[in-house]
């Protein structure tokens, strides 16, 4: 049970860090996420592209 919870927490942390890196690469370190194609701000970390770029 603890291993599963740990894995879920680590997966969420990896997603958060990857989203933060996309925002930094887009030139906006204050954002939590950015689209990988156009660089617009995304408000959730679970996606890599905005609706226009999908």
Backbone as CSV, one residue per row, in Angstrom:
resi,resn,N_x,N_y,N_z,CA_x,CA_y,CA_z,C_x,C_y,C_z
1,UNK,0.819,-1.186,0.000,0.000,0.000,0.000,0.869,1.258,0.000
2,UNK,1.879,1.285,0.840,2.746,2.461,0.890,3.530,2.626,-0.394
3,UNK,3.918,1.522,-0.999,4.669,1.586,-2.251,3.810,2.177,-3.361
4,UNK,2.563,1.802,-3.411,1.656,2.334,-4.421,1.447,3.837,-4.222
5,UNK,1.257,4.253,-2.993,1.078,5.676,-2.694,2.347,6.454,-3.054
6,UNK,3.508,5.896,-2.726,4.785,6.536,-3.052,4.929,6.681,-4.567
7,UNK,4.614,5.638,-5.305,4.720,5.683,-6.763,3.792,6.742,-7.346
8,UNK,2.576,6.841,-6.828,1.632,7.854,-7.302,2.148,9.259,-7.020
9,UNK,2.706,9.454,-5.831,3.249,10.769,-5.475,4.445,11.130,-6.348
10,UNK,5.303,10.179,-6.625,6.472,10.441,-7.466,6.050,10.727,-8.904
11,UNK,5.059,10.016,-9.399,4.559,10.267,-10.751,3.982,11.686,-10.851
12,UNK,3.225,12.100,-9.856,2.658,13.452,-9.847,3.767,14.496,-9.783
13,UNK,4.814,14.246,-9.012,5.925,15.184,-8.905,6.685,15.293,-10.226
14,UNK,6.873,14.183,-10.908,7.545,14.201,-12.214,6.729,15.017,-13.208
15,UNK,5.408,14.822,-13.225,4.545,15.602,-14.126,4.646,17.087,-13.819
16,UNK,4.666,17.441,-12.524,4.756,18.839,-12.127,6.075,19.442,-12.582
17,UNK,7.167,18.710,-12.402,8.485,19.216,-12.795,8.612,19.341,-14.313
18,UNK,8.063,18.393,-15.053,8.095,18.481,-16.514,7.286,19.678,-17.003
19,UNK,6.131,19.915,-16.373,5.304,21.068,-16.738,6.046,22.369,-16.425
20,UNK,6.706,22.432,-15.279,7.465,23.623,-14.909,8.594,23.863,-15.906
21,UNK,9.244,22.811,-16.363,10.316,22.939,-17.344,9.779,23.466,-18.675
22,UNK,8.596,23.019,-19.086,7.990,23.540,-20.321,7.715,25.032,-20.182
23,UNK,7.239,25.448,-19.021,6.976,26.875,-18.795,8.270,27.677,-18.828
24,UNK,9.309,27.167,-18.223,10.612,27.847,-18.236,11.137,27.940,-19.657
25,UNK,11.034,26.866,-20.413,11.496,26.866,-21.802,10.706,27.831,-22.672
26,UNK,9.439,28.079,-22.305,8.615,29.040,-23.035,8.927,30.480,-22.611
27,UNK,9.796,30.633,-21.620,10.182,31.967,-21.175,9.336,32.526,-20.046
28,UNK,8.582,31.667,-19.381,7.696,32.112,-18.303,7.848,31.209,-17.074
29,UNK,8.895,31.384,-16.306,9.106,30.526,-15.131,8.035,30.691,-14.062
30,UNK,7.240,31.741,-14.131,6.186,31.941,-13.135,4.938,31.100,-13.426
31,UNK,4.814,30.578,-14.642,3.684,29.726,-14.996,3.894,28.329,-14.440
32,UNK,2.791,27.551,-14.344,2.923,26.165,-13.907,3.096,25.218,-15.092
33,UNK,2.724,25.660,-16.304,2.835,24.806,-17.478,2.717,25.668,-18.729
34,UNK,3.236,25.157,-19.853,3.128,25.843,-21.134,2.975,24.815,-22.245
35,UNK,2.292,25.204,-23.300,2.094,24.350,-24.466,3.444,24.102,-25.142
36,UNK,3.696,22.871,-25.532,4.958,22.540,-26.178,5.038,23.061,-27.605
37,UNK,3.901,23.373,-28.224,3.888,23.824,-29.613,3.938,25.346,-29.704
38,UNK,2.953,26.017,-29.104,2.868,27.473,-29.266,3.384,28.245,-28.059
39,UNK,3.569,27.584,-26.922,4.114,28.242,-25.739,3.122,29.023,-24.911
40,UNK,1.814,28.863,-25.180,0.825,29.579,-24.374,0.725,28.950,-22.983
41,UNK,0.164,29.700,-22.051,0.058,29.229,-20.669,-1.020,28.160,-20.542
42,UNK,-0.691,27.094,-19.824,-1.648,26.046,-19.492,-1.827,26.051,-17.977
43,UNK,-3.043,25.845,-17.522,-3.316,25.943,-16.090,-3.261,24.608,-15.364
44,UNK,-3.111,23.512,-16.096,-2.995,22.199,-15.468,-1.706,21.529,-15.930
45,UNK,-1.197,20.617,-15.131,0.078,19.976,-15.461,-0.095,18.674,-16.237
46,UNK,-1.307,18.185,-16.375,-1.535,16.886,-17.015,-1.589,16.924,-18.526
47,UNK,-1.366,18.069,-19.134,-1.422,18.176,-20.584,-0.165,18.865,-21.095
48,UNK,0.214,18.561,-22.328,1.424,19.160,-22.910,1.105,20.119,-24.059
49,UNK,-0.153,20.078,-24.564,-0.559,20.958,-25.666,-1.897,21.610,-25.333
50,UNK,-2.060,22.835,-25.828,-3.345,23.518,-25.661,-4.359,22.925,-26.631
51,UNK,-5.605,23.344,-26.493,-6.663,22.810,-27.357,-6.437,23.163,-28.814
52,UNK,-5.904,24.346,-29.098,-5.669,24.750,-30.496,-4.596,23.907,-31.157
53,UNK,-3.605,23.475,-30.407,-2.465,22.757,-30.979,-2.657,21.228,-31.003
54,UNK,-3.707,20.736,-30.419,-3.915,19.283,-30.402,-4.443,18.762,-31.691
